[in-house]
Structures are given as C-alpha cells and as structure tokens.
C-alpha cells in the first residue's frame, strides 16, 4: 500500500520540488496539495509542466480533513508559518517533516533573536529531531517530527563534521564559511533584489553577519564538539538558478597532509551514499550535483597557514530542502535511503 502524502506550501519552489520527487517515489502517492495564496487553482496553473502528470487542486488548510486523508505531512512554508500550524498534526500523531526554519533551533530565545519572530512552543521544539541524516540517522529513524536542516547548514555542516570529529581544529581561531547560492533560495515571491536585471551579471553579499542559519550551524557543531563552537558565515547571491557552494576555512592544530584529510573525509562518509568526496586536489562544482540529493566535497590542507580548505556543493532545492526531506521520509519508514532519489545529475 502506498503512503499518502500532503504538501503544505505546494506552490513554492520547495513545494514543487517535493512534488517532483514524491511523484517518482515507488512507495508514495501525493494526495493533498495545500496553498494559502493560490487555493482553488489547479497546481498546473502555477506549474504547467505538471500537465498530465500531477493535476491536483491547491486546497485550503483543513487540519481535520488532512488527518483523515494522508499518512505524512510535508511543510514547505516560509519560516514563521509552520510553528502555528504543525502542532495540531504533531499532537494527532501524524508524521511531519518541516522544511521551514521554525523547529531547527532548540532555544526559542535564539529563534526570536535571529528570525525576528515569536518562536514555537518549547514542547514542540524539544520534540523535533534535526534531520541531517548523515549525523543523526538513528534519531531520525525513531522520530515522528523532523526539522529539516537549512540549505546553507547542510552544505557547510557536511563539510566541517569530519574535522570536528577528528578533534584537530585550532579553537583559538574561527571557522570561516563563505557561502554562495542561486536565486531559487530566495523563493518564488517576486522581490526587487532577485529580479533578472538586478541579479544578472551581478554577485552580492547579503545578511552579512546576521544570517539566520548561523545559530543553526553553531548549535549542531557545538553538539558534536561538546562545547561551544563559533563560526563566521557570510552568504552571497550569484546569478544562477540552483546550487550552493560553500568554501570553508578550518584552522588546524595538527601537522596533517592533503592525503590525510582526503582519507579522513572518505572514511567518515564511507557508508553515506549521498556524500561524494573528491579525489585529492580536485574540487566540486554546483553543476555536478544539479537536480540531485548529492553533496560533493573536496578538501585541501595549506600547511603554510595551518588551514584546511573544504569546498562543499549541493543543489539547494534537493539536498538543501526537498531531497533531504524525502531522504528523511525514507529513514522514518525504514526504507532504503535512496528510494526516489537515486538519479544522475542533470548536465550541462
């Protein structure tokens, strides 16, 4: 029997990517699509490419009706919305996977500071399991409520975790993360900063020192390290549709080599199908993971500055959002992690 899924926020880029992936999933059927702003329309009015494939209507949110009709709910809403609508589903015992940022941070005061919004109730923050599969796989398999990681944190954390686990980071210096993303990360709602004439042939920094993903990354790294980790992260918008590239500078206190770190990263992710560590002195590009759930990583150690450089790339809408959500769905149901996700990158 197929698992019946509901996507709330189906008209956004995260929502349409969920539809694309779930449609091809051998154990899932899409039953309900919900949209506040475009309810009453067919999904094909928003996305004509779905004609003759998925032609469901976009419905209003009706908690009781959804509870009666589906087996799992995905929230592809902007932050600030899920925290108010997810609790009813959680309390009813329906498995939920949230792609917004409302339940990633365990401290509501930190959420208020960085998201400039009222946090979810603490009981639901405590209940949520952070959905970075390569780190918390066992917890996710036992969970009913998943807080899907952010796109930047996914790329950055996967690039830092092996070095943190090895215990060779020089904690007198700061980890620096330089992130670059395509325009789809800003969502589908029109905005001056993302229209063609503003972003074409242009690259710009944004939310310098204030990006809401900073505390999320520090929370996870501090959990691994068993003490506080502080990072310096800045984000940049580049003129492409999809993709994130993080160049990460990690200070090292040990005399290791390129080969040592390459082997360390390969060993750390040996059993993680979606993490592909590049051979020594080769570097990944965003086009090489386009449309897939892969995260490709390259590492190199600069002995002159005692700094490990890590380049990590993902598709922000797949591994950074919908694909990771489907990966977590597979884990929750004890299915093969690759179900619905084992595809070759689109190229060129």
C-alpha positions as CSV (number, residue, x, y, z in Angstrom):
1,X,0.0,0.0,0.0
2,X,1.3,3.4,-0.9
3,X,1.9,6.1,1.7
4,X,-0.4,9.1,1.2
5,X,1.4,12.4,1.4
6,X,0.3,16.0,1.8
7,X,2.4,19.0,0.8
8,X,1.6,22.3,2.6
9,X,3.0,25.2,0.7
10,X,2.9,23.3,-2.6
11,X,3.1,26.4,-4.8
12,X,6.6,27.4,-3.8
13,X,9.9,26.2,-5.1
14,X,10.4,23.8,-2.2
15,X,6.8,22.5,-2.7
16,X,7.2,21.9,-6.4
17,X,10.5,20.1,-5.8
18,X,8.7,17.8,-3.3
19,X,6.0,17.1,-5.8
20,X,8.7,16.2,-8.5
21,X,10.5,13.8,-6.1
22,X,7.4,12.3,-4.4
23,X,5.8,11.6,-7.8
24,X,8.7,9.3,-8.7
25,X,8.9,7.6,-5.3
26,X,7.8,4.0,-5.5
27,X,6.2,3.9,-2.1
28,X,4.4,7.3,-2.0
29,X,1.4,8.9,-3.6
30,X,0.6,12.6,-3.5
31,X,-2.9,13.0,-2.1
32,X,-3.3,16.6,-0.9
33,X,-1.7,19.9,-2.0
34,X,-2.3,22.9,0.1
35,X,-1.7,26.6,-0.7
36,X,-2.9,29.6,1.2
37,X,-2.2,32.2,-1.6
38,X,-3.4,30.2,-4.6
39,X,-6.1,27.9,-3.1
40,X,-8.8,26.9,-5.6
41,X,-6.4,26.8,-8.5
42,X,-5.0,23.6,-10.1
43,X,-1.3,23.1,-9.5
44,X,-0.9,23.1,-13.3
45,X,-2.0,26.8,-13.2
46,X,1.2,27.5,-11.2
47,X,3.3,24.9,-12.9
48,X,2.2,23.9,-16.4
49,X,4.9,21.3,-16.6
50,X,2.8,19.1,-14.4
51,X,0.1,18.7,-17.1
52,X,-1.0,15.0,-17.5
53,X,1.4,14.2,-14.6
54,X,0.0,15.8,-11.3
55,X,-3.2,17.7,-11.8
56,X,-4.4,18.0,-8.2
57,X,-6.2,21.2,-6.9
58,X,-4.5,23.5,-4.5
59,X,-6.7,23.2,-1.4
60,X,-7.1,25.4,1.7
61,X,-5.7,24.2,5.0
62,X,-8.2,21.9,6.8
63,X,-6.4,20.0,9.6
64,X,-9.2,17.5,10.3
65,X,-9.7,16.6,6.6
66,X,-5.9,16.2,6.1
67,X,-5.7,14.0,9.1
68,X,-8.3,11.7,7.6
69,X,-6.7,11.6,4.2
70,X,-3.0,11.2,4.5
71,X,-0.2,9.4,6.3
72,X,2.5,12.1,6.3
73,X,2.7,15.9,6.0
74,X,5.5,18.0,4.5
75,X,5.6,21.7,5.4
76,X,7.2,23.7,2.6
77,X,6.1,27.0,4.0
78,X,8.3,30.0,4.8
79,X,9.6,30.3,8.4
80,X,7.1,31.8,10.8
81,X,4.1,29.8,9.5
82,X,4.8,26.2,10.3
83,X,5.2,26.9,14.0
84,X,1.5,27.8,14.2
85,X,0.0,25.0,12.0
86,X,2.2,22.0,12.7
87,X,1.3,21.4,16.4
88,X,-2.2,20.2,15.5
89,X,-0.7,17.5,13.3
90,X,2.0,16.6,15.7
91,X,-0.4,16.2,18.6
92,X,-2.6,13.9,16.4
93,X,0.4,11.7,15.9
94,X,0.8,12.2,12.1
95,X,4.4,12.1,11.0
96,X,5.6,15.6,9.9
97,X,8.6,16.8,8.1
98,X,9.2,20.6,8.2
99,X,11.3,22.3,5.6
100,X,11.0,25.8,7.3
101,X,13.3,27.0,10.0
102,X,10.7,27.1,12.8
103,X,11.8,24.0,14.7
104,X,15.6,23.7,14.0
105,X,16.7,25.8,16.9
106,X,16.2,24.3,20.4
107,X,16.2,27.7,22.2
108,X,13.2,29.8,21.4
109,X,15.0,33.0,22.5
110,X,17.7,32.3,19.9
111,X,15.0,31.9,17.3
112,X,13.4,35.2,18.3
113,X,16.8,37.0,18.1
114,X,17.7,35.7,14.6
115,X,14.4,35.2,12.9
116,X,12.7,38.3,14.4
117,X,9.6,36.3,15.2
118,X,7.8,34.6,18.0
119,X,9.1,31.0,18.5
120,X,7.2,27.8,18.6
121,X,6.2,26.4,21.9
122,X,9.1,24.8,23.7
123,X,7.4,21.4,23.9
124,X,7.4,21.2,20.1
125,X,11.0,22.5,19.8
126,X,12.0,19.7,22.2
127,X,10.1,17.1,20.2
128,X,11.6,18.0,16.8
129,X,14.6,15.9,15.6
130,X,17.1,17.7,13.5
131,X,17.1,16.0,10.1
132,X,20.7,15.9,9.0
133,X,20.7,12.2,8.1
134,X,24.5,11.7,7.9
135,X,24.8,12.8,11.5
136,X,21.5,11.9,13.3
137,X,20.4,8.9,11.2
138,X,19.5,6.8,14.3
139,X,17.4,9.5,15.9
140,X,15.6,10.2,12.7
141,X,14.6,6.6,12.3
142,X,12.8,6.7,15.6
143,X,11.2,10.2,15.1
144,X,7.8,11.3,14.1
145,X,8.6,15.0,13.7
146,X,11.6,16.1,11.6
147,X,13.1,19.6,11.4
148,X,14.7,19.6,8.0
149,X,18.1,21.4,8.0
150,X,18.6,24.7,6.1
151,X,20.3,24.7,2.8
152,X,23.4,26.5,3.8
153,X,23.8,24.5,7.0
154,X,23.5,21.2,5.1
155,X,26.4,22.2,2.8
156,X,28.5,23.7,5.5
157,X,28.0,21.2,8.2
158,X,28.7,18.2,6.0
159,X,32.0,20.0,5.1
160,X,33.0,20.5,8.7
161,X,31.8,17.5,10.6
162,X,34.8,15.1,9.9
163,X,37.3,17.7,11.0
164,X,35.3,18.4,14.2
165,X,35.1,14.6,14.9
166,X,38.8,14.2,14.5
167,X,39.5,16.8,17.1
168,X,42.2,18.7,15.2
169,X,40.6,22.1,15.0
170,X,42.5,25.1,16.4
171,X,39.9,26.6,18.7
172,X,41.8,29.8,19.2
173,X,40.9,30.7,15.6
174,X,37.5,30.9,13.9
175,X,35.9,28.6,11.3
176,X,35.1,30.8,8.3
177,X,32.3,29.8,5.8
178,X,31.9,31.7,2.5
179,X,28.6,30.6,1.0
180,X,27.2,31.3,-2.5
181,X,23.7,30.4,-3.6
182,X,21.5,30.5,-6.6
183,X,18.4,32.8,-6.7
184,X,15.9,30.0,-6.1
185,X,16.9,30.0,-2.5
186,X,15.0,33.3,-2.1
187,X,11.8,31.6,-3.0
188,X,9.2,32.3,-5.8
189,X,7.7,35.5,-4.4
190,X,8.8,38.5,-6.6
191,X,11.3,40.8,-4.9
192,X,13.4,43.7,-6.2
193,X,16.7,42.0,-5.2
194,X,16.1,38.9,-7.2
195,X,14.6,40.2,-10.5
196,X,16.6,39.5,-13.6
197,X,18.1,43.0,-14.1
198,X,19.2,43.1,-10.5
199,X,20.9,39.7,-10.3
200,X,22.1,39.0,-13.9
201,X,25.9,39.6,-14.2
202,X,26.0,40.5,-10.6
203,X,27.2,38.9,-7.3
204,X,26.4,40.4,-3.9
205,X,26.7,39.7,-0.3
206,X,23.6,39.7,1.9
207,X,22.6,39.4,5.6
208,X,26.3,39.9,6.4
209,X,26.8,38.7,10.0
210,X,23.1,38.4,10.6
211,X,22.1,35.3,8.6
212,X,19.5,33.2,10.4
213,X,21.4,30.0,9.6
214,X,24.4,31.0,11.8
215,X,22.9,29.8,15.1
216,X,21.7,26.6,13.4
217,X,25.2,25.7,12.3
218,X,26.7,26.6,15.7
219,X,24.1,24.5,17.5
220,X,25.0,21.4,15.6
221,X,28.8,21.9,15.7
222,X,28.7,22.6,19.4
223,X,26.7,19.4,19.9
224,X,29.3,17.4,18.1
225,X,32.2,19.2,19.9
226,X,30.7,19.0,23.4
227,X,31.5,22.7,23.8
228,X,30.6,26.0,22.1
229,X,31.7,26.4,18.5
230,X,31.6,29.9,17.0
231,X,31.7,30.4,13.2
232,X,32.0,33.3,10.8
233,X,29.5,32.9,8.0
234,X,28.6,35.2,5.1
235,X,26.2,34.5,2.2
236,X,26.4,35.7,-1.4
237,X,23.8,35.6,-4.2
238,X,25.1,34.6,-7.6
239,X,23.4,34.7,-11.0
240,X,22.3,31.1,-11.3
241,X,19.0,29.3,-10.5
242,X,20.1,26.4,-8.4
243,X,23.1,25.4,-6.3
244,X,25.1,26.2,-3.2
245,X,28.8,26.3,-3.0
246,X,30.5,26.7,0.5
247,X,34.2,27.4,0.7
248,X,35.1,26.6,4.3
249,X,38.3,27.6,6.1
250,X,39.0,25.4,9.1
251,X,42.0,26.2,11.4
252,X,44.0,23.1,12.2
253,X,46.3,22.4,15.1
254,X,48.0,19.2,13.8
255,X,50.6,18.6,11.1
256,X,48.5,16.6,8.6
257,X,48.5,16.4,4.8
258,X,46.1,16.7,1.9
259,X,46.1,12.9,1.7
260,X,45.4,12.6,5.4
261,X,42.3,14.8,5.2
262,X,41.1,13.3,2.0
263,X,41.2,9.8,3.5
264,X,39.6,11.1,6.7
265,X,36.6,12.5,4.8
266,X,36.2,9.4,2.7
267,X,36.3,7.2,5.8
268,X,33.8,9.4,7.6
269,X,31.3,9.2,4.8
270,X,32.1,5.7,3.7
271,X,28.5,4.5,4.3
272,X,26.7,7.7,3.2
273,X,25.6,7.2,-0.4
274,X,24.8,10.9,-1.0
275,X,28.2,12.2,0.1
276,X,30.8,12.0,-2.6
277,X,34.4,13.0,-1.5
278,X,36.5,14.0,-4.4
279,X,40.0,12.6,-5.0
280,X,42.9,14.6,-3.6
281,X,43.3,18.1,-5.1
282,X,40.1,18.1,-7.1
283,X,37.2,20.4,-6.4
284,X,33.5,20.1,-7.0
285,X,31.1,22.5,-8.8
286,X,27.4,23.1,-8.3
287,X,26.6,21.9,-11.8
288,X,27.9,18.4,-10.9
289,X,25.1,17.9,-8.3
290,X,22.3,19.7,-10.2
291,X,18.9,18.2,-9.6
292,X,20.2,15.5,-7.2
293,X,20.5,14.8,-3.5
294,X,24.3,14.5,-3.6
295,X,26.7,16.6,-1.6
296,X,30.1,16.7,-3.3
297,X,33.2,17.6,-1.1
298,X,36.8,18.5,-1.9
299,X,39.4,19.1,0.7
300,X,43.0,20.5,0.7
301,X,45.3,21.4,3.6
302,X,47.5,24.6,3.5
303,X,50.5,23.8,5.7
304,X,51.7,27.4,5.4
305,X,48.7,28.8,7.2
306,X,47.6,25.5,9.0
307,X,44.2,25.9,7.4
308,X,42.0,23.2,5.9
309,X,40.0,24.4,2.9
310,X,36.8,22.5,2.2
311,X,34.6,23.1,-0.8
312,X,31.1,21.6,-0.4
313,X,28.4,21.8,-3.1
314,X,24.7,20.9,-3.1
315,X,21.5,21.6,-5.1
316,X,19.8,23.9,-2.6
317,X,16.3,22.7,-3.6
318,X,17.2,19.0,-3.3
319,X,19.8,18.1,-0.7
320,X,19.2,21.5,0.8
321,X,15.4,21.1,1.0
322,X,13.0,18.6,-0.7
323,X,15.5,15.8,-1.4
324,X,16.7,15.7,2.2
325,X,13.1,15.7,3.3
326,X,12.4,12.6,1.2
327,X,15.6,11.0,2.5
328,X,14.3,11.6,6.0
329,X,10.9,10.1,5.0
330,X,12.8,7.0,3.9
331,X,14.6,6.8,7.2
332,X,11.5,7.3,9.3
333,X,9.8,4.4,7.4
334,X,13.0,2.2,7.5
335,X,13.2,2.2,3.7
336,X,16.2,2.3,1.5
337,X,17.6,5.9,1.8
338,X,17.9,6.2,-1.9
339,X,14.3,5.5,-2.8
340,X,13.0,8.2,-5.1
341,X,16.4,10.0,-5.0
342,X,18.8,7.8,-6.9
343,X,19.3,9.9,-10.0
344,X,22.2,11.1,-12.1
345,X,22.9,14.9,-12.1
346,X,21.4,16.9,-14.9
347,X,24.3,18.2,-17.1
348,X,25.1,20.6,-18.7
